């Protein structure tokens, strides 16, 4: 895999948002949680499906800030349209640990 250029990296919008709703995605082929995430006034509210059921319960995600790629094209996942890609760290057992800021920050701030 070749190195990214700085301009390529700058095009990826990694932004922080706060989960405003979360529920089990019953129609998903692989266990997942449907998330509604508030990225602030500049980006708005976006939906995503995240395969994070090994370590997270929907009720525990409400109010949690996380980092997502907000400028990917929308993707149809079953009956829902995913509008961003939630980021996390894939463990050797297949579980995912969410990438989160260690202190609260304003929704919509970009990772730099």
Beta strands, then each sheet from edge to edge (+ up, - down):
strand 1: 14-24
strand 2: 33-38
strand 3: 45-50
strand 4: 65-69
strand 5: 75-77
strand 6: 80-82
strand 7: 85-86
strand 8: 88-90
strand 9: 96-98
sheet 1: 3+ 2- 1+ 4- 7+
sheet 2: 5+ 6-
sheet 3: 8+ 9-
end
